[in-house]
């Protein structure tokens, strides 16, 4: 989804079963990604979401770590 929105950054599964995402893009692009994350992909069980701001690091593209 991030790639289709033009958002750069990364996502990774954490050992505790949560998913961590660092997303960079326009405010509207990132807001759309956050909205999608509230539902998640097919077969995902989203029980909560935390959103915060961090400094941009200049990622190019989006990767799954």
mmJSON file of the N, C-alpha and C atoms, coordinates in Angstrom:
{"data_MODEL":{"atom_site":{
"group_PDB":["ATOM","ATOM","ATOM","ATOM","ATOM","ATOM","ATOM","ATOM","ATOM","ATOM","ATOM","ATOM","ATOM","ATOM","ATOM","ATOM","ATOM","ATOM","ATOM","ATOM","ATOM","ATOM","ATOM","ATOM","ATOM","ATOM","ATOM","ATOM","ATOM","ATOM","ATOM","ATOM","ATOM","ATOM","ATOM","ATOM","ATOM","ATOM","ATOM","ATOM","ATOM","ATOM","ATOM","ATOM","ATOM","ATOM","ATOM","ATOM","ATOM","ATOM","ATOM","ATOM","ATOM","ATOM","ATOM","ATOM","ATOM","ATOM","ATOM","ATOM","ATOM","ATOM","ATOM","ATOM","ATOM","ATOM","ATOM","ATOM","ATOM","ATOM","ATOM","ATOM","ATOM","ATOM","ATOM","ATOM","ATOM","ATOM","ATOM","ATOM","ATOM","ATOM","ATOM","ATOM","ATOM","ATOM","ATOM","ATOM","ATOM","ATOM","ATOM","ATOM","ATOM","ATOM","ATOM","ATOM","ATOM","ATOM","ATOM","ATOM","ATOM","ATOM","ATOM","ATOM","ATOM","ATOM","ATOM","ATOM","ATOM","ATOM","ATOM","ATOM","ATOM","ATOM","ATOM","ATOM","ATOM","ATOM","ATOM","ATOM","ATOM","ATOM","ATOM","ATOM","ATOM","ATOM","ATOM","ATOM","ATOM","ATOM","ATOM","ATOM","ATOM","ATOM","ATOM","ATOM","ATOM","ATOM","ATOM","ATOM","ATOM","ATOM","ATOM","ATOM","ATOM","ATOM","ATOM","ATOM","ATOM","ATOM","ATOM","ATOM","ATOM","ATOM","ATOM","ATOM","ATOM","ATOM","ATOM","ATOM","ATOM","ATOM","ATOM","ATOM","ATOM","ATOM","ATOM","ATOM","ATOM","ATOM","ATOM","ATOM","ATOM","ATOM","ATOM","ATOM","ATOM","ATOM","ATOM","ATOM","ATOM","ATOM","ATOM","ATOM","ATOM","ATOM","ATOM","ATOM","ATOM","ATOM","ATOM","ATOM","ATOM","ATOM","ATOM"],
"id":[1,2,3,4,5,6,7,8,9,10,11,12,13,14,15,16,17,18,19,20,21,22,23,24,25,26,27,28,29,30,31,32,33,34,35,36,37,38,39,40,41,42,43,44,45,46,47,48,49,50,51,52,53,54,55,56,57,58,59,60,61,62,63,64,65,66,67,68,69,70,71,72,73,74,75,76,77,78,79,80,81,82,83,84,85,86,87,88,89,90,91,92,93,94,95,96,97,98,99,100,101,102,103,104,105,106,107,108,109,110,111,112,113,114,115,116,117,118,119,120,121,122,123,124,125,126,127,128,129,130,131,132,133,134,135,136,137,138,139,140,141,142,143,144,145,146,147,148,149,150,151,152,153,154,155,156,157,158,159,160,161,162,163,164,165,166,167,168,169,170,171,172,173,174,175,176,177,178,179,180,181,182,183,184,185,186,187,188,189,190,191,192,193,194,195],
"type_symbol":["N","C","C","N","C","C","N","C","C","N","C","C","N","C","C","N","C","C","N","C","C","N","C","C","N","C","C","N","C","C","N","C","C","N","C","C","N","C","C","N","C","C","N","C","C","N","C","C","N","C","C","N","C","C","N","C","C","N","C","C","N","C","C","N","C","C","N","C","C","N","C","C","N","C","C","N","C","C","N","C","C","N","C","C","N","C","C","N","C","C","N","C","C","N","C","C","N","C","C","N","C","C","N","C","C","N","C","C","N","C","C","N","C","C","N","C","C","N","C","C","N","C","C","N","C","C","N","C","C","N","C","C","N","C","C","N","C","C","N","C","C","N","C","C","N","C","C","N","C","C","N","C","C","N","C","C","N","C","C","N","C","C","N","C","C","N","C","C","N","C","C","N","C","C","N","C","C","N","C","C","N","C","C","N","C","C","N","C","C","N","C","C","N","C","C"],
"label_atom_id":["N","CA","C","N","CA","C","N","CA","C","N","CA","C","N","CA","C","N","CA","C","N","CA","C","N","CA","C","N","CA","C","N","CA","C","N","CA","C","N","CA","C","N","CA","C","N","CA","C","N","CA","C","N","CA","C","N","CA","C","N","CA","C","N","CA","C","N","CA","C","N","CA","C","N","CA","C","N","CA","C","N","CA","C","N","CA","C","N","CA","C","N","CA","C","N","CA","C","N","CA","C","N","CA","C","N","CA","C","N","CA","C","N","CA","C","N","CA","C","N","CA","C","N","CA","C","N","CA","C","N","CA","C","N","CA","C","N","CA","C","N","CA","C","N","CA","C","N","CA","C","N","CA","C","N","CA","C","N","CA","C","N","CA","C","N","CA","C","N","CA","C","N","CA","C","N","CA","C","N","CA","C","N","CA","C","N","CA","C","N","CA","C","N","CA","C","N","CA","C","N","CA","C","N","CA","C","N","CA","C","N","CA","C","N","CA","C","N","CA","C","N","CA","C","N","CA","C"],
"label_alt_id":[null,null,null,null,null,null,null,null,null,null,null,null,null,null,null,null,null,null,null,null,null,null,null,null,null,null,null,null,null,null,null,null,null,null,null,null,null,null,null,null,null,null,null,null,null,null,null,null,null,null,null,null,null,null,null,null,null,null,null,null,null,null,null,null,null,null,null,null,null,null,null,null,null,null,null,null,null,null,null,null,null,null,null,null,null,null,null,null,null,null,null,null,null,null,null,null,null,null,null,null,null,null,null,null,null,null,null,null,null,null,null,null,null,null,null,null,null,null,null,null,null,null,null,null,null,null,null,null,null,null,null,null,null,null,null,null,null,null,null,null,null,null,null,null,null,null,null,null,null,null,null,null,null,null,null,null,null,null,null,null,null,null,null,null,null,null,null,null,null,null,null,null,null,null,null,null,null,null,null,null,null,null,null,null,null,null,null,null,null,null,null,null,null,null,null],
"label_comp_id":["UNK","UNK","UNK","UNK","UNK","UNK","UNK","UNK","UNK","UNK","UNK","UNK","UNK","UNK","UNK","UNK","UNK","UNK","UNK","UNK","UNK","UNK","UNK","UNK","UNK","UNK","UNK","UNK","UNK","UNK","UNK","UNK","UNK","UNK","UNK","UNK","UNK","UNK","UNK","UNK","UNK","UNK","UNK","UNK","UNK","UNK","UNK","UNK","UNK","UNK","UNK","UNK","UNK","UNK","UNK","UNK","UNK","UNK","UNK","UNK","UNK","UNK","UNK","UNK","UNK","UNK","UNK","UNK","UNK","UNK","UNK","UNK","UNK","UNK","UNK","UNK","UNK","UNK","UNK","UNK","UNK","UNK","UNK","UNK","UNK","UNK","UNK","UNK","UNK","UNK","UNK","UNK","UNK","UNK","UNK","UNK","UNK","UNK","UNK","UNK","UNK","UNK","UNK","UNK","UNK","UNK","UNK","UNK","UNK","UNK","UNK","UNK","UNK","UNK","UNK","UNK","UNK","UNK","UNK","UNK","UNK","UNK","UNK","UNK","UNK","UNK","UNK","UNK","UNK","UNK","UNK","UNK","UNK","UNK","UNK","UNK","UNK","UNK","UNK","UNK","UNK","UNK","UNK","UNK","UNK","UNK","UNK","UNK","UNK","UNK","UNK","UNK","UNK","UNK","UNK","UNK","UNK","UNK","UNK","UNK","UNK","UNK","UNK","UNK","UNK","UNK","UNK","UNK","UNK","UNK","UNK","UNK","UNK","UNK","UNK","UNK","UNK","UNK","UNK","UNK","UNK","UNK","UNK","UNK","UNK","UNK","UNK","UNK","UNK","UNK","UNK","UNK","UNK","UNK","UNK"],
"label_asym_id":["A","A","A","A","A","A","A","A","A","A","A","A","A","A","A","A","A","A","A","A","A","A","A","A","A","A","A","A","A","A","A","A","A","A","A","A","A","A","A","A","A","A","A","A","A","A","A","A","A","A","A","A","A","A","A","A","A","A","A","A","A","A","A","A","A","A","A","A","A","A","A","A","A","A","A","A","A","A","A","A","A","A","A","A","A","A","A","A","A","A","A","A","A","A","A","A","A","A","A","A","A","A","A","A","A","A","A","A","A","A","A","A","A","A","A","A","A","A","A","A","A","A","A","A","A","A","A","A","A","A","A","A","A","A","A","A","A","A","A","A","A","A","A","A","A","A","A","A","A","A","A","A","A","A","A","A","A","A","A","A","A","A","A","A","A","A","A","A","A","A","A","A","A","A","A","A","A","A","A","A","A","A","A","A","A","A","A","A","A","A","A","A","A","A","A"],
"label_entity_id":["1","1","1","1","1","1","1","1","1","1","1","1","1","1","1","1","1","1","1","1","1","1","1","1","1","1","1","1","1","1","1","1","1","1","1","1","1","1","1","1","1","1","1","1","1","1","1","1","1","1","1","1","1","1","1","1","1","1","1","1","1","1","1","1","1","1","1","1","1","1","1","1","1","1","1","1","1","1","1","1","1","1","1","1","1","1","1","1","1","1","1","1","1","1","1","1","1","1","1","1","1","1","1","1","1","1","1","1","1","1","1","1","1","1","1","1","1","1","1","1","1","1","1","1","1","1","1","1","1","1","1","1","1","1","1","1","1","1","1","1","1","1","1","1","1","1","1","1","1","1","1","1","1","1","1","1","1","1","1","1","1","1","1","1","1","1","1","1","1","1","1","1","1","1","1","1","1","1","1","1","1","1","1","1","1","1","1","1","1","1","1","1","1","1","1"],
"label_seq_id":[1,1,1,2,2,2,3,3,3,4,4,4,5,5,5,6,6,6,7,7,7,8,8,8,9,9,9,10,10,10,11,11,11,12,12,12,13,13,13,14,14,14,15,15,15,16,16,16,17,17,17,18,18,18,19,19,19,20,20,20,21,21,21,22,22,22,23,23,23,24,24,24,25,25,25,26,26,26,27,27,27,28,28,28,29,29,29,30,30,30,31,31,31,32,32,32,33,33,33,34,34,34,35,35,35,36,36,36,37,37,37,38,38,38,39,39,39,40,40,40,41,41,41,42,42,42,43,43,43,44,44,44,45,45,45,46,46,46,47,47,47,48,48,48,49,49,49,50,50,50,51,51,51,52,52,52,53,53,53,54,54,54,55,55,55,56,56,56,57,57,57,58,58,58,59,59,59,60,60,60,61,61,61,62,62,62,63,63,63,64,64,64,65,65,65],
"pdbx_PDB_ins_code":[null,null,null,null,null,null,null,null,null,null,null,null,null,null,null,null,null,null,null,null,null,null,null,null,null,null,null,null,null,null,null,null,null,null,null,null,null,null,null,null,null,null,null,null,null,null,null,null,null,null,null,null,null,null,null,null,null,null,null,null,null,null,null,null,null,null,null,null,null,null,null,null,null,null,null,null,null,null,null,null,null,null,null,null,null,null,null,null,null,null,null,null,null,null,null,null,null,null,null,null,null,null,null,null,null,null,null,null,null,null,null,null,null,null,null,null,null,null,null,null,null,null,null,null,null,null,null,null,null,null,null,null,null,null,null,null,null,null,null,null,null,null,null,null,null,null,null,null,null,null,null,null,null,null,null,null,null,null,null,null,null,null,null,null,null,null,null,null,null,null,null,null,null,null,null,null,null,null,null,null,null,null,null,null,null,null,null,null,null,null,null,null,null,null,null],
"Cartn_x":[0.825,0.0,0.872,1.939,2.822,3.376,3.797,4.349,3.301,2.078,1.041,0.676,0.902,0.628,1.817,2.968,4.16,4.868,4.625,5.245,6.57,7.588,8.894,9.025,9.976,10.246,10.372,9.925,10.063,9.012,8.842,7.962,8.669,8.444,9.027,8.136,8.146,7.46,8.369,7.798,8.575,8.349,9.275,9.16,7.873,7.291,6.078,4.806,4.955,3.798,3.263,3.814,3.381,4.156,3.694,4.361,4.775,6.014,6.538,6.704,6.239,6.311,6.913,7.853,8.397,8.022,7.198,6.688,7.026,7.487,7.807,7.067,6.462,5.761,4.99,4.11,3.288,2.35,1.838,0.912,-0.289,-0.807,-1.972,-1.631,-0.453,-0.052,0.106,0.776,0.997,-0.338,-1.218,-2.538,-3.323,-3.221,-3.905,-3.314,-1.989,-1.357,-1.789,-1.819,-2.257,-3.695,-4.534,-5.926,-6.007,-5.219,-5.198,-4.681,-3.675,-3.099,-4.121,-5.089,-6.122,-6.934,-7.029,-7.727,-6.741,-5.607,-4.6,-4.961,-4.041,-4.3,-5.271,-5.687,-6.576,-5.97,-6.785,-6.427,-5.64,-5.451,-4.768,-5.758,-5.25,-6.066,-5.436,-5.985,-5.466,-6.228,-5.504,-6.14,-5.874,-4.956,-4.652,-3.579,-3.444,-2.431,-1.959,-0.652,-0.057,0.625,0.429,1.023,1.817,3.008,3.848,4.677,5.282,6.142,7.599,8.382,9.832,10.469,11.716,12.367,12.499,12.322,12.507,13.976,14.227,15.601,15.984,15.06,15.379,15.331,14.517,14.376,13.917,14.409,13.954,13.265,12.022,11.284,10.784,10.141,9.612,10.055,10.521,10.986,10.436,10.294,9.911,11.196,11.425,12.683,12.479],
"Cartn_y":[-1.191,0.0,1.257,1.236,2.401,2.746,1.742,1.986,2.595,2.1,2.626,4.071,4.464,5.835,6.769,6.208,7.03,7.364,6.564,6.789,6.036,6.651,6.017,5.56,4.642,4.195,2.697,2.136,0.704,0.199,-1.13,-1.82,-3.092,-3.49,-4.744,-5.36,-6.685,-7.428,-7.458,-7.218,-7.239,-8.569,-8.978,-10.267,-10.432,-9.322,-9.42,-9.516,-9.605,-9.747,-8.442,-7.322,-6.035,-5.721,-4.716,-4.272,-2.822,-2.521,-1.162,-0.596,0.628,1.265,2.65,2.975,4.333,4.81,5.846,6.315,7.78,8.103,9.472,9.816,10.978,11.447,12.701,13.095,14.265,13.917,14.934,14.707,13.882,14.181,13.45,11.987,11.728,10.349,9.52,10.097,9.366,9.153,10.136,9.986,8.852,8.714,7.61,6.274,6.197,4.955,4.613,5.587,5.348,4.846,5.439,4.999,3.546,3.174,1.787,0.855,1.301,0.473,0.168,1.026,0.777,-0.473,-0.834,-2.059,-3.181,-2.851,-3.835,-4.608,-5.473,-6.288,-7.422,-8.131,-9.283,-10.25,-10.793,-11.761,-11.163,-9.839,-9.211,-8.96,-8.974,-8.639,-7.424,-6.263,-5.021,-4.746,-4.706,-4.466,-3.057,-2.357,-0.989,-0.425,0.874,1.564,2.778,3.005,4.182,4.974,6.279,7.137,8.226,8.461,9.53,10.108,11.229,11.866,11.643,11.34,11.214,12.006,12.415,13.165,12.311,12.936,12.254,11.891,10.742,10.294,10.233,10.571,10.612,9.279,8.351,7.052,7.24,6.397,6.356,5.006,5.005,3.763,3.234,2.087,1.463,0.026,-0.447,-1.821,-2.507,-3.808,-4.641,-5.222,-4.982,-5.453,-6.781],
"Cartn_z":[0.0,0.0,0.0,0.786,0.851,-0.524,-1.259,-2.591,-3.509,-3.446,-4.327,-3.975,-2.728,-2.304,-2.526,-2.882,-3.074,-1.784,-0.742,0.57,0.619,1.169,1.354,2.801,3.042,4.4,4.491,5.613,5.83,6.808,6.795,7.748,8.19,9.434,9.916,10.974,11.01,12.062,13.276,14.436,15.67,16.378,17.236,17.913,18.727,19.19,20.008,19.166,17.825,16.952,16.402,16.848,16.315,15.035,14.328,13.109,13.31,12.994,13.109,11.701,11.493,10.186,10.334,9.47,9.377,7.987,7.903,6.616,6.401,5.201,4.825,3.539,3.524,2.343,2.696,1.802,2.113,3.258,3.9,5.008,4.555,3.362,2.84,2.548,1.967,1.654,2.924,3.901,5.16,5.879,5.844,6.473,5.817,4.496,3.811,4.235,4.39,4.824,6.242,7.122,8.505,8.517,7.71,7.617,7.178,6.188,5.711,6.81,7.557,8.629,9.723,9.91,10.925,10.596,9.315,8.893,8.618,8.009,7.658,6.412,5.974,4.796,5.121,4.081,4.27,5.291,6.129,7.173,8.335,8.349,9.477,10.597,11.809,12.979,13.646,13.37,13.939,15.226,16.345,17.637,18.155,17.518,17.93,17.046,17.109,16.307,17.091,17.075,17.699,16.609,16.595,15.579,16.265,15.775,16.305,15.183,15.446,14.449,14.817,13.805,13.948,12.809,12.966,11.89,10.621,9.479,8.198,8.035,7.426,7.221,5.753,4.857,3.436,2.731,3.22,2.551,1.115,0.244,-1.135,-1.338,-1.721,-1.885,-0.553,-0.606,0.607,0.637,1.782,1.885,3.132,3.02,4.158,4.696,5.966,6.589,7.266],
"occupancy":[1.0,1.0,1.0,1.0,1.0,1.0,1.0,1.0,1.0,1.0,1.0,1.0,1.0,1.0,1.0,1.0,1.0,1.0,1.0,1.0,1.0,1.0,1.0,1.0,1.0,1.0,1.0,1.0,1.0,1.0,1.0,1.0,1.0,1.0,1.0,1.0,1.0,1.0,1.0,1.0,1.0,1.0,1.0,1.0,1.0,1.0,1.0,1.0,1.0,1.0,1.0,1.0,1.0,1.0,1.0,1.0,1.0,1.0,1.0,1.0,1.0,1.0,1.0,1.0,1.0,1.0,1.0,1.0,1.0,1.0,1.0,1.0,1.0,1.0,1.0,1.0,1.0,1.0,1.0,1.0,1.0,1.0,1.0,1.0,1.0,1.0,1.0,1.0,1.0,1.0,1.0,1.0,1.0,1.0,1.0,1.0,1.0,1.0,1.0,1.0,1.0,1.0,1.0,1.0,1.0,1.0,1.0,1.0,1.0,1.0,1.0,1.0,1.0,1.0,1.0,1.0,1.0,1.0,1.0,1.0,1.0,1.0,1.0,1.0,1.0,1.0,1.0,1.0,1.0,1.0,1.0,1.0,1.0,1.0,1.0,1.0,1.0,1.0,1.0,1.0,1.0,1.0,1.0,1.0,1.0,1.0,1.0,1.0,1.0,1.0,1.0,1.0,1.0,1.0,1.0,1.0,1.0,1.0,1.0,1.0,1.0,1.0,1.0,1.0,1.0,1.0,1.0,1.0,1.0,1.0,1.0,1.0,1.0,1.0,1.0,1.0,1.0,1.0,1.0,1.0,1.0,1.0,1.0,1.0,1.0,1.0,1.0,1.0,1.0,1.0,1.0,1.0,1.0,1.0,1.0],
"B_iso_or_equiv":[0.0,0.0,0.0,0.0,0.0,0.0,0.0,0.0,0.0,0.0,0.0,0.0,0.0,0.0,0.0,0.0,0.0,0.0,0.0,0.0,0.0,0.0,0.0,0.0,0.0,0.0,0.0,0.0,0.0,0.0,0.0,0.0,0.0,0.0,0.0,0.0,0.0,0.0,0.0,0.0,0.0,0.0,0.0,0.0,0.0,0.0,0.0,0.0,0.0,0.0,0.0,0.0,0.0,0.0,0.0,0.0,0.0,0.0,0.0,0.0,0.0,0.0,0.0,0.0,0.0,0.0,0.0,0.0,0.0,0.0,0.0,0.0,0.0,0.0,0.0,0.0,0.0,0.0,0.0,0.0,0.0,0.0,0.0,0.0,0.0,0.0,0.0,0.0,0.0,0.0,0.0,0.0,0.0,0.0,0.0,0.0,0.0,0.0,0.0,0.0,0.0,0.0,0.0,0.0,0.0,0.0,0.0,0.0,0.0,0.0,0.0,0.0,0.0,0.0,0.0,0.0,0.0,0.0,0.0,0.0,0.0,0.0,0.0,0.0,0.0,0.0,0.0,0.0,0.0,0.0,0.0,0.0,0.0,0.0,0.0,0.0,0.0,0.0,0.0,0.0,0.0,0.0,0.0,0.0,0.0,0.0,0.0,0.0,0.0,0.0,0.0,0.0,0.0,0.0,0.0,0.0,0.0,0.0,0.0,0.0,0.0,0.0,0.0,0.0,0.0,0.0,0.0,0.0,0.0,0.0,0.0,0.0,0.0,0.0,0.0,0.0,0.0,0.0,0.0,0.0,0.0,0.0,0.0,0.0,0.0,0.0,0.0,0.0,0.0,0.0,0.0,0.0,0.0,0.0,0.0],
"pdbx_formal_charge":[null,null,null,null,null,null,null,null,null,null,null,null,null,null,null,null,null,null,null,null,null,null,null,null,null,null,null,null,null,null,null,null,null,null,null,null,null,null,null,null,null,null,null,null,null,null,null,null,null,null,null,null,null,null,null,null,null,null,null,null,null,null,null,null,null,null,null,null,null,null,null,null,null,null,null,null,null,null,null,null,null,null,null,null,null,null,null,null,null,null,null,null,null,null,null,null,null,null,null,null,null,null,null,null,null,null,null,null,null,null,null,null,null,null,null,null,null,null,null,null,null,null,null,null,null,null,null,null,null,null,null,null,null,null,null,null,null,null,null,null,null,null,null,null,null,null,null,null,null,null,null,null,null,null,null,null,null,null,null,null,null,null,null,null,null,null,null,null,null,null,null,null,null,null,null,null,null,null,null,null,null,null,null,null,null,null,null,null,null,null,null,null,null,null,null],
"auth_seq_id":[1,1,1,2,2,2,3,3,3,4,4,4,5,5,5,6,6,6,7,7,7,8,8,8,9,9,9,10,10,10,11,11,11,12,12,12,13,13,13,14,14,14,15,15,15,16,16,16,17,17,17,18,18,18,19,19,19,20,20,20,21,21,21,22,22,22,23,23,23,24,24,24,25,25,25,26,26,26,27,27,27,28,28,28,29,29,29,30,30,30,31,31,31,32,32,32,33,33,33,34,34,34,35,35,35,36,36,36,37,37,37,38,38,38,39,39,39,40,40,40,41,41,41,42,42,42,43,43,43,44,44,44,45,45,45,46,46,46,47,47,47,48,48,48,49,49,49,50,50,50,51,51,51,52,52,52,53,53,53,54,54,54,55,55,55,56,56,56,57,57,57,58,58,58,59,59,59,60,60,60,61,61,61,62,62,62,63,63,63,64,64,64,65,65,65],
"auth_comp_id":["UNK","UNK","UNK","UNK","UNK","UNK","UNK","UNK","UNK","UNK","UNK","UNK","UNK","UNK","UNK","UNK","UNK","UNK","UNK","UNK","UNK","UNK","UNK","UNK","UNK","UNK","UNK","UNK","UNK","UNK","UNK","UNK","UNK","UNK","UNK","UNK","UNK","UNK","UNK","UNK","UNK","UNK","UNK","UNK","UNK","UNK","UNK","UNK","UNK","UNK","UNK","UNK","UNK","UNK","UNK","UNK","UNK","UNK","UNK","UNK","UNK","UNK","UNK","UNK","UNK","UNK","UNK","UNK","UNK","UNK","UNK","UNK","UNK","UNK","UNK","UNK","UNK","UNK","UNK","UNK","UNK","UNK","UNK","UNK","UNK","UNK","UNK","UNK","UNK","UNK","UNK","UNK","UNK","UNK","UNK","UNK","UNK","UNK","UNK","UNK","UNK","UNK","UNK","UNK","UNK","UNK","UNK","UNK","UNK","UNK","UNK","UNK","UNK","UNK","UNK","UNK","UNK","UNK","UNK","UNK","UNK","UNK","UNK","UNK","UNK","UNK","UNK","UNK","UNK","UNK","UNK","UNK","UNK","UNK","UNK","UNK","UNK","UNK","UNK","UNK","UNK","UNK","UNK","UNK","UNK","UNK","UNK","UNK","UNK","UNK","UNK","UNK","UNK","UNK","UNK","UNK","UNK","UNK","UNK","UNK","UNK","UNK","UNK","UNK","UNK","UNK","UNK","UNK","UNK","UNK","UNK","UNK","UNK","UNK","UNK","UNK","UNK","UNK","UNK","UNK","UNK","UNK","UNK","UNK","UNK","UNK","UNK","UNK","UNK","UNK","UNK","UNK","UNK","UNK","UNK"],
"auth_asym_id":["A","A","A","A","A","A","A","A","A","A","A","A","A","A","A","A","A","A","A","A","A","A","A","A","A","A","A","A","A","A","A","A","A","A","A","A","A","A","A","A","A","A","A","A","A","A","A","A","A","A","A","A","A","A","A","A","A","A","A","A","A","A","A","A","A","A","A","A","A","A","A","A","A","A","A","A","A","A","A","A","A","A","A","A","A","A","A","A","A","A","A","A","A","A","A","A","A","A","A","A","A","A","A","A","A","A","A","A","A","A","A","A","A","A","A","A","A","A","A","A","A","A","A","A","A","A","A","A","A","A","A","A","A","A","A","A","A","A","A","A","A","A","A","A","A","A","A","A","A","A","A","A","A","A","A","A","A","A","A","A","A","A","A","A","A","A","A","A","A","A","A","A","A","A","A","A","A","A","A","A","A","A","A","A","A","A","A","A","A","A","A","A","A","A","A"],
"auth_atom_id":["N","CA","C","N","CA","C","N","CA","C","N","CA","C","N","CA","C","N","CA","C","N","CA","C","N","CA","C","N","CA","C","N","CA","C","N","CA","C","N","CA","C","N","CA","C","N","CA","C","N","CA","C","N","CA","C","N","CA","C","N","CA","C","N","CA","C","N","CA","C","N","CA","C","N","CA","C","N","CA","C","N","CA","C","N","CA","C","N","CA","C","N","CA","C","N","CA","C","N","CA","C","N","CA","C","N","CA","C","N","CA","C","N","CA","C","N","CA","C","N","CA","C","N","CA","C","N","CA","C","N","CA","C","N","CA","C","N","CA","C","N","CA","C","N","CA","C","N","CA","C","N","CA","C","N","CA","C","N","CA","C","N","CA","C","N","CA","C","N","CA","C","N","CA","C","N","CA","C","N","CA","C","N","CA","C","N","CA","C","N","CA","C","N","CA","C","N","CA","C","N","CA","C","N","CA","C","N","CA","C","N","CA","C","N","CA","C","N","CA","C","N","CA","C","N","CA","C"],
"pdbx_PDB_model_num":[1,1,1,1,1,1,1,1,1,1,1,1,1,1,1,1,1,1,1,1,1,1,1,1,1,1,1,1,1,1,1,1,1,1,1,1,1,1,1,1,1,1,1,1,1,1,1,1,1,1,1,1,1,1,1,1,1,1,1,1,1,1,1,1,1,1,1,1,1,1,1,1,1,1,1,1,1,1,1,1,1,1,1,1,1,1,1,1,1,1,1,1,1,1,1,1,1,1,1,1,1,1,1,1,1,1,1,1,1,1,1,1,1,1,1,1,1,1,1,1,1,1,1,1,1,1,1,1,1,1,1,1,1,1,1,1,1,1,1,1,1,1,1,1,1,1,1,1,1,1,1,1,1,1,1,1,1,1,1,1,1,1,1,1,1,1,1,1,1,1,1,1,1,1,1,1,1,1,1,1,1,1,1,1,1,1,1,1,1,1,1,1,1,1,1]
}}}
